[in-house]
Amino acid sequence: MRLGLRVFFGFFLIAGLSAVLLLKVFLAEVKPSVREVMEDLMVDTAHLLAEQAADEMDADGLKPGSRLAAQLQRYVRREVDVPIWGLRKQSLDLRLYVTDAHGRVLVDSGQPSAVGQDYSQWRDVALTLRGDYGARSTRYAADDRSTILVVAAPILKDGRTLGVVSVAKPVASVQRFSDRAERRLYWAGAALLAASLVVGVAVTLWLVASVRRLRRYAQQAQAGHAQAPPDVPGELGELAHAMDDMRRRLEGREQLEHDVRALTHELKSPLAALRASGELLQDELPAADRQRFAAQVLDQTARLQTLVERVLALSQLEAQAGLGERRRIALADWADDQLAHQASRLAQKGLRVIWAERAEVVVDADAALLELAFGNLLVNAIDFAPAGSALELAARTTPTGVLLSLRDHGPGVPPQAFAQLGQRFFSTARPGSLVKGSGLGLAIARRVAELHGGRLGFEAAAPGLRVSIVLPR
């Protein structure tokens, strides 16, 4: 079963069981509570009538001309039609009867013919005459399920019990109120269950959506597509950032292992050449050979020094979070100054520099970093350009920034290798040789462009390769 369904069913089961149990407990308390309230009111009524009857009774029963019987008969004949919280009451349901000290009926509003009968064995009368709380419940008939609640109160006068007033009321008269409350509770329970369903669906969708975002992030990280962790609140957000930290550490470890292998490979060739030249120089050699091997030692030493310097420079750039001192640079004039620094190397290969496009553009940049990037691009172009060829420069504006490009007329780069250009230790062989560069020059240039908020672009030329530093205005 999918995670969303498991969460939803679990939430719905808990909410549903809670709602059902709450309804059962509440409903189990409603009917008894209604009867308790009803009995409480009947006790008040019985004692009120007992005080009224005490004024009209003596030891022999009701005094001649007692008004109590007539009042009870008028009460029975009274018509009512009143709304009580949306339900109409159209009958008076109290039955009142008065017995003397021996339990004989003196007045009975429900059964006038019962006058004179002996009610002394009835529980409400017997308990009250004994001095206890007299109450009972009974039915109209053996086959009738309707219950009557009877509450009695003693008629006291001068410390003597003259009789008993009993108040009877059918529970069915208030049953409709409890039935209505029960129906409302059922509807409230159904609404609560429906609300739980909606909340459960919403929580499930939110949770599943968050988990799916984490899953997509993990899948893309596994595929090598680095991206920011999803913005998810709570513990899932903490999990996302923990996954991102773990990904960065793993990538850093893999990158370190790759760089160590590549650096080891780059060091092997010059070290092997140095070793061979050193061994040969230990022997007796003609002056010309000695001179040639000594020059090779110097060349390989310079190569190692350049490699170390570029590795250190790239490491510093990758650890750098922002730019240093920025100043406004007139790009074309600044490029002329950089060409002057490489005049000897250009002259050694007979290279000339031409401006294919020269616009007077100004950029706000870190001059030291920009010089480092352009210097590496210029050295690469000189190494790959055929002797006697031309290097093309261009400085112009773009819709979003400024561009400084440099093109050589060398062998170029296969289109399938463009995606790897700018990665450390990736390079192609130089013309007329199987020796490859370290690729650190392009990596340095790309990092400098990124620190400026720009990019390093590559474009195939026929012949050669055009490399562009694109910077924001």
WOZI-V410319 format. One record per backbone hydrogen bond with DSSP energy under -1.0 kcal/mol. CO is the residue of the C=O (numbers start at 1). NH is the residue of the N-H. Records with the same first field share a line. If there is no record, write none. Layout:
CO: NH, NH
This chain:
2: 6
3: 7
4: 8
5: 9
6: 10
7: 11
8: 12
9: 13
10: 14
11: 15
12: 16
13: 17
14: 18
15: 19
16: 20
17: 21
18: 22
19: 23
20: 24
21: 25
22: 26
23: 27
24: 28
26: 30
29: 33
30: 34
31: 35
32: 36
33: 37
34: 38
35: 39
36: 40
37: 41
38: 42
39: 43
40: 44
41: 45
42: 46
43: 47
44: 48
45: 49
46: 50
47: 51
48: 52
49: 53
50: 54
53: 56
56: 63
58: 61
61: 58
63: 66
67: 71
68: 72
69: 73
70: 74
71: 75
72: 76
73: 77
82: 89
84: 87
87: 84
89: 82
95: 168
96: 109
97: 166
98: 106, 107
99: 164
100: 103
103: 119
104: 100
105: 116
107: 98
111: 114
112: 115
114: 117
117: 105
119: 122
122: 126
123: 127
124: 128
125: 129
126: 130
127: 132
128: 131
134: 152
136: 150
138: 148
141: 144
147: 171
148: 138
149: 169
150: 136
151: 167
153: 165
155: 162
157: 160
160: 157
163: 155
164: 99
165: 153
166: 97
167: 151
168: 95
169: 149
170: 173
171: 174
174: 178
175: 179
176: 180
177: 181
178: 182
179: 183
180: 184
181: 185
182: 186
183: 187
184: 188
185: 189
186: 190
187: 191
188: 192
189: 193
190: 194
191: 195
192: 196
193: 197
194: 198
195: 199
196: 200
197: 201
198: 202
199: 203
200: 204
201: 205
202: 206
203: 207
204: 208
205: 209
206: 210
207: 211
208: 212
209: 213
210: 214
211: 215
212: 216
213: 217
214: 218
215: 219
216: 220
217: 221
218: 222
219: 223
220: 225
224: 226
230: 232
234: 238
235: 239
236: 240
237: 241
238: 242
239: 243
240: 244
241: 245
242: 246
243: 247
244: 248
245: 249
246: 250
247: 251
248: 252
249: 253
250: 254
251: 255
252: 256
253: 257
254: 258
255: 259
256: 260
257: 261
258: 262
259: 263
260: 264
261: 265
262: 266
263: 267
264: 268
267: 271
268: 272
269: 273
270: 274
271: 275
272: 276
273: 277
274: 278
275: 279
276: 280
277: 281
280: 283
286: 290
287: 291
288: 292
289: 293
290: 294
291: 295
292: 296
293: 297
294: 298
295: 299
296: 300
297: 301
298: 302
299: 303
300: 304
301: 305
302: 306
303: 307
304: 308
305: 309
306: 310
307: 311
308: 312
309: 313
310: 314
311: 315
312: 316
313: 317
314: 318
315: 319
327: 365
329: 363
330: 334
331: 335
332: 336
333: 337
334: 338
335: 339
336: 340
337: 341
340: 343
342: 346
343: 347
344: 348
345: 349
346: 351
349: 388
352: 391
354: 393
357: 395
359: 361
361: 331
363: 329
365: 327
366: 370
367: 371
368: 372
369: 373
370: 374
371: 375
372: 376
373: 377
374: 378
375: 379
376: 380
377: 381
378: 382
379: 383
380: 384
381: 385
386: 389
389: 352
391: 354
392: 407
393: 356, 357
394: 405
395: 359
396: 403
400: 473
401: 398
402: 471
403: 396
404: 469
405: 394
406: 467
407: 392
414: 417
415: 418
417: 420
420: 423
423: 426
430: 433
435: 430
438: 425
439: 443
440: 444
441: 445
442: 446
443: 447
444: 448
445: 449
446: 450
447: 451
448: 452
449: 454
450: 453
455: 470
457: 468
459: 466
464: 461
465: 408
466: 459
467: 406
468: 457
469: 404
470: 455
471: 402
